[in-house]
Amino acid sequence: MSRRRDLEHHRHSLGEIREIMNSMKTLAYMETHKLARLLPAQRAVVESIEQVAADFLSFYPGIRPESANATPVFLLIGTERGFCGDFNQALIDHLVPMAHAADGSGPHVLAVGQKLHPLMQDDARVSAFIDGASVTEEIPKVLHVLVDALSSLQVAHVDLAFYGIYHAEDGIVMNQLLPPFQQQLHAPPSHHHPPLLNLPPEAFLLDLTDHYLFAALHQMLYTSLMQENRRRMNHLEGAVRHLDEESSDLARQCNALRQEEIIEEIEVILLSAASINGGSSSTSPRT
């Protein structure tokens, strides 16, 4: 009886854990559904800015001189919550071969996500630990803190080579955000005449860079959060399936133990009945 009760108590505990995990999986699914509506529009904004930059730089190719002594800064976008497997460790492994700056400084790392922080707490390269976003609505707050941290680095290092490292659909991606528009520098002109500007070219490029940085960081954070929730869904799906299998196994054990208890109860009843019948025969009067 005691053994069966222990198994039933354990099975009940597994059922409660399963309900919690299944709720977390449902929340992750809802978040991916939300991000699936936002990401296409955000990608379209980034692509539009890149097209404008390509057109602009094709007529003003020398307006953005290269800096050989730029200090590298890497943004690692990890997870705020768990149940994501090696999501965060894979980012760190991707960062390992990154080179130092030409002057020997850096690289500097901005680590986003509470679950990434313990893995890098002893890493001297980390300049700032930033809390990540659990849901889409928290991304603007994360972005605000991130921009402040990046501005602080720009005070100490005028020239920055800023890279974002994050999980995308095809794996880990590294995009260079500063200096901006690296892939658009040598694009052929798409028009015969230069664009009509209401600002000096230098001021226009500066404003365009601000818009690009804002849009590209949003896209990175959205994309990473999408992959985080997809990874969590898959991880929790496997965990829930494992709990269901273990619960079924415990149910079979409980049934087997219950059958043994019933058999023992029947044997006791039969022995008691036999004892009563035997006692009655021995005390019956002789004729």
C-alpha positions in Angstrom: 0.0 0.0 0.0 2.8 2.4 0.9 4.7 1.7 -2.3 1.6 2.4 -4.4 0.8 5.6 -2.6 4.3 6.9 -3.2 4.0 6.1 -6.9 0.6 7.8 -7.1 2.0 10.9 -5.3 5.0 11.0 -7.7 2.6 10.6 -10.7 0.5 13.5 -9.3 3.6 15.7 -9.0 4.6 14.8 -12.6 1.1 15.8 -13.8 1.5 19.3 -12.1 4.9 19.8 -13.8 3.5 18.7 -17.1 0.7 21.3 -16.9 3.2 24.0 -16.1 5.4 23.0 -19.0 2.5 22.7 -21.4 1.4 26.3 -20.4 4.9 27.5 -21.1 4.8 25.8 -24.5 1.5 27.5 -25.2 2.9 30.9 -24.3 5.9 30.3 -26.6 3.6 29.4 -29.4 1.5 32.6 -28.9 4.7 34.7 -29.0 5.9 33.1 -32.2 2.5 33.8 -33.7 2.8 37.4 -32.7 6.3 37.8 -34.1 5.3 36.1 -37.3 3.1 39.2 -38.0 5.8 41.7 -37.0 8.9 40.3 -38.7 8.0 40.7 -42.4 7.2 44.4 -41.9 10.4 45.0 -40.0 12.4 43.2 -42.7 10.8 45.3 -45.3 11.8 48.5 -43.4 15.4 47.4 -43.2 15.5 46.4 -46.9 14.0 49.7 -47.9 16.7 51.7 -46.0 19.4 49.5 -47.5 18.1 50.2 -51.0 18.1 53.9 -50.3 21.7 53.7 -49.0 22.8 51.7 -52.0 21.4 54.3 -54.3 22.9 57.2 -52.3 26.4 55.6 -52.0 26.5 54.8 -55.7 26.6 58.6 -56.3 28.6 59.5 -53.2 31.1 56.6 -52.9 33.8 58.5 -50.9 31.5 60.1 -48.4 32.1 57.3 -45.8 35.8 56.7 -45.3 36.9 53.4 -43.8 38.5 53.4 -40.4 41.4 51.0 -39.9 41.5 51.4 -36.1 37.9 50.8 -35.3 37.3 49.1 -32.0 35.2 45.9 -32.4 32.0 45.7 -30.4 29.9 42.5 -30.5 26.3 42.4 -29.5 25.3 38.9 -28.3 21.5 38.4 -28.2 20.8 35.5 -25.8 17.7 34.4 -23.9 16.0 35.9 -20.9 14.4 32.5 -19.9 15.5 28.9 -20.0 14.4 25.7 -21.8 16.3 26.6 -24.9 19.1 24.0 -25.0 22.5 25.3 -26.1 21.1 28.5 -27.5 23.3 30.7 -25.4 26.4 28.6 -25.4 26.4 28.5 -29.2 26.6 32.3 -29.3 29.7 32.2 -27.1 31.3 29.6 -29.2 30.7 31.7 -32.3 32.3 34.7 -30.6 35.6 32.9 -29.7 37.5 33.4 -32.9 36.7 37.1 -33.2 39.9 39.2 -33.6 41.0 42.2 -31.5 41.2 45.7 -32.9 44.2 46.9 -34.8 45.4 48.9 -31.8 45.1 45.9 -29.5 42.0 47.0 -27.7 38.8 45.0 -27.3 36.9 43.4 -28.5 34.0 44.6 -26.3 30.9 42.5 -25.8 27.3 43.6 -25.0 25.5 40.5 -23.5 21.7 40.5 -23.7 19.7 38.0 -21.8 19.6 36.8 -18.2 20.5 33.2 -19.2 23.5 34.4 -21.1 24.9 36.4 -18.2 26.1 33.5 -16.0 28.0 31.9 -18.9 30.0 35.2 -19.4 30.3 36.6 -15.9 34.0 35.9 -15.8 34.6 37.2 -19.4 36.7 40.4 -19.3 35.4 41.3 -22.7 31.9 42.0 -21.5 31.3 45.8 -21.2 27.6 45.5 -20.2 25.1 42.9 -19.1 21.6 43.8 -20.4 18.3 42.1 -19.5 16.6 40.6 -22.5 13.0 40.5 -23.6 10.6 37.8 -22.4 7.8 39.1 -24.7 7.7 41.3 -27.8 6.4 44.3 -25.8 9.7 44.4 -23.8 11.9 44.9 -26.8 11.8 48.8 -26.9 13.0 48.9 -23.3 15.9 46.5 -24.1 16.7 48.6 -27.1 16.8 51.8 -25.0 19.3 50.2 -22.5 21.3 48.8 -25.4 21.7 52.2 -27.1 22.8 53.8 -23.8 25.5 51.1 -23.5 26.7 51.6 -27.1 26.8 55.4 -26.6 29.0 54.9 -23.5 31.4 52.9 -25.6 31.4 55.6 -28.3 32.6 58.1 -25.7 35.6 56.0 -24.9 36.2 54.8 -28.5 35.3 57.2 -31.3 35.4 54.6 -34.1 33.4 51.5 -33.5 33.0 48.4 -35.6 29.6 47.2 -34.3 28.4 43.6 -35.0 25.2 41.8 -34.0 25.4 38.1 -33.3 22.1 36.3 -33.0 20.1 33.2 -33.9 18.2 33.4 -37.2 16.2 30.8 -39.1 19.4 29.6 -40.9 21.5 29.4 -37.8 23.7 32.0 -36.0 24.2 35.2 -38.0 26.6 38.1 -37.6 25.6 41.4 -39.2 27.8 44.5 -39.2 25.9 47.6 -38.3 28.7 50.1 -37.8 30.3 51.3 -40.0 26.9 51.0 -41.9 26.0 49.8 -45.3 29.1 47.7 -46.0 27.4 45.6 -48.6 26.0 48.7 -50.4 29.3 50.5 -50.8 30.0 49.2 -54.3 26.5 48.7 -55.6 26.0 49.9 -59.2 23.7 53.0 -59.6 20.1 52.0 -60.1 19.2 55.5 -61.6 20.8 57.8 -64.1 20.7 60.9 -61.9 21.8 61.4 -58.3 19.1 61.7 -55.6 17.7 65.1 -54.8 18.7 65.9 -51.2 17.4 68.5 -48.8 20.4 68.0 -46.6 24.1 68.0 -47.1 25.2 64.5 -48.1 27.1 64.0 -44.8 24.1 65.0 -42.7 21.8 62.8 -44.8 24.1 59.7 -44.3 24.2 60.4 -40.6 20.4 60.5 -40.3 20.0 57.5 -42.5 22.5 55.6 -40.3 20.4 56.4 -37.2 17.2 55.1 -38.9 19.1 52.0 -40.1 20.6 51.2 -36.7 17.2 51.6 -35.0 15.4 49.4 -37.6 18.2 46.7 -37.8 18.4 46.3 -34.0 14.6 45.8 -33.9 14.9 43.2 -36.6 17.7 41.4 -34.8 15.8 41.3 -31.4 12.6 40.2 -33.1 14.4 37.4 -35.0 16.3 36.2 -32.0 13.1 36.2 -29.8 11.3 34.2 -32.5 14.1 31.6 -32.6 14.2 31.5 -28.8 10.5 30.7 -28.6 10.7 28.1 -31.4 13.6 26.4 -29.6 11.6 26.5 -26.3 8.5 25.0 -28.0 10.6 22.1 -29.3 12.4 21.6 -26.0 9.2 21.7 -24.0 7.4 19.4 -26.5 10.0 16.8 -25.9 9.9 17.3 -22.1 6.1 17.0 -22.1 6.2 13.8 -24.2 8.8 12.4 -21.7 6.6 13.2 -18.8 3.6 11.6 -20.4 5.6 8.4 -21.0 6.8 8.4 -17.4 3.3 9.1 -16.1 2.0 6.2 -18.2 4.7 3.9 -16.8 3.9 4.9 -13.3 0.2 4.3 -13.9 1.0 0.7 -15.1 3.1 0.2 -12.0 0.3 1.5 -9.8 -2.2 -0.8 -11.5 0.1 -3.8 -11.0 0.6 -3.0 -7.4 -3.2 -2.6 -6.9 -3.8 -6.0 -8.5 -1.3 -7.5 -6.1 -3.1 -5.9 -3.2 -6.5 -7.2 -4.4 -5.0 -10.7 -4.8 -3.6 -10.5 -1.3 -7.0 -9.4 0.0 -8.7 -12.3 -1.7 -6.2 -14.7 -0.3 -6.8 -13.3 3.2 -10.6 -13.6 2.7 -10.3 -17.2 1.5 -7.9 -18.2 4.3 -10.4 -16.6 6.8 -13.3 -18.5 5.2 -11.4 -21.7 5.3 -10.5 -21.2 8.9 -14.1 -20.5 9.9 -15.3 -23.5 8.0 -12.6 -25.7 9.7 -13.5 -24.4 13.1 -17.2 -25.1 12.5 -16.5 -28.7 11.4 -14.4 -29.5 14.5 -17.0 -28.2 16.9 -20.1 -29.9 15.4 -21.9 -32.6 17.8 -21.6 -36.3 17.1 -24.7 -38.3 16.2 
